[in-house]
Amino acid sequence: MTIKKAAIRGVGTYLPPDLLTNQDLEKMVDTNDEWIVSRTGVSQRHILKDPKKATSDMAEQAVKQLLEKTNTNPDDIELIICGTVTGDMIFPDTANTIADKCGLKNAYGFDINAACSGFLYSLQVGAKFIESGTHKKIIIIGADKMSSIIDYKDRATCIIFGDAAGAVLLEPSETHGIEDAILKSDGSGRHYLHMKAGGSLKPASIETVTNGEHYVFQDGRYVFKNAVAGMTTTVKELIAKNNLSKKDISWIVPHQANKRIIDSVSNMLDFPPEKVMNNIHKYGNTTAATLPLCLADYENQLKKGDKIILTAFGGGFTWGSMLVSWAYD
């Protein structure tokens, strides 16, 4: 029996309407536009300012757009997987909330917490359900309301992150789809990129709130070094493992963490920068949403049969790369 491939059949996204520009940040912390752009490549970020709205609300809009674009009946969706570190609540899983809001009555769902690698991890898990033959229509989401866990007095992090959601539809295909993936993790990386409080190790208290322990902590230099090495190494391994050359790859789709990281990965791979997807200037680092946002922005440049490599690195540490044969024009 031929193993079906999991093909991406469409992309949907949502960006909150409110913008936080570098000029806005100049009024909030000791920084300026030139400093931010030169170090991160970010010019603006979308922020979900409505205090009554959460990650599921952004994902809801991305999924509804996806269903409309692909002319998919909500009742046909069997599974929904959401990569996120900013779930609406500790439980239930945000995927289940999204399914309810989108009217996916026949779908079950769960979340994957792999930080900036969340979409990549989720895509790999969803692909296995398709390949096994047990599922025919799966929605994979990357969504994060990073503004809810960012300290806007900390210029090391507040200049980087934004809010967004992206979603793709996976269906079986005999020709194009997810070809292979190399995923990695290293738990010792938790010391360099994490949120100190809010879990069972350090439950929320007056003390943890007062001490600002519910915000992202990042050792920027250490994360930078490991991100570049992790993404570059797994891309090279993936190309070699599949007996390909760089010329066979149409696009590299890197996690949009920092323009310097993207450029370093491109340089170390000796890959043409014009074939490395880059939209960090418009959105900042939207964590699990960066990869689907790239796919959406470059969708009209992708051709059926194009071989693309998605690569990401996130807290944990988590990282990896995925080889995809694009399934539609």
Helices and strands as residue ranges (DSSP letters): E 5-14, E 18-21, H 22-26, H 33-40, E 44-47, H 55-69, G 74-76, E 79-83, H 94-102, E 108-112, G 115-117, H 118-131, E 138-145, G 146-149, H 155-158, E 163-173, E 178-185, G 187-191, E 193-195, H 206-210, E 216-218, H 220-241, G 246-248, E 251-254, H 259-269, G 273-275, H 280-283, G 287-289, H 290-297, G 299-301, E 307-314, E 318-325
